[in-house]
Amino acid sequence: MVSAVAEHLGVGIYSPAEAALYARERTGTINRWLFGTPKNAPVVSNQLATEEKVVTFLDFIQILAIADIRKQFDVPLQTIRQAVDKAKERYRVAFPFALRHKTYLFERAERVKKNKESKETATEEAGGEGGRRFEIVLATGADGDGLVQLTGPKADSYMIKDVIEAISSRSYLR
């Protein structure tokens, strides 16, 4: 009997342990991100729908992008998972972090909340409680020119690539 993986020769296939070694991550992290846990869905979908736990080159590229985003900015996996799900469902981008593009992160700014009764002001983070909050913007078109915000209160907003790139060097955009 031929393994389901053997049918995909030339795709670039790694074990989770090999991918973890090359990505400088723990094997458990790779398994959680690609295959999920009983409590959490995977962050990205595995390219090959086999019973064997294998990591394709496309999966590996996405793992590298996610690891970089997490290490540099501590973006929660839930935010990344939401971006991946929206890219797949709404924009038909199967592997959003494996495209030739930049991933742009917008840090949510604090906003001032006025208390009408006491006329005091308080700052509240736009994203909720604790920590920095980022919104993910990815390319959705084949040419990489269509930028769309995938997460946050302004999700599904299209953006002009030239404008985003012009301001990206002055802020937390990546």
LINTA-V411999 format. One record per helix or strand of 3 or more residues. SS is the DSSP state (hx for helix, st for strand). FROM is the first residue (numbers start at 0). LEN is the number of residues. Records with the same first field share a line. If there is no record, write none. Layout:
SS->FROM-LEN, FROM-LEN
This chain:
hx->5-3, 15-8, 26-9, 56-17, 76-13, 95-3, 160-8
st->103-4, 109-5, 120-5, 133-6, 146-3
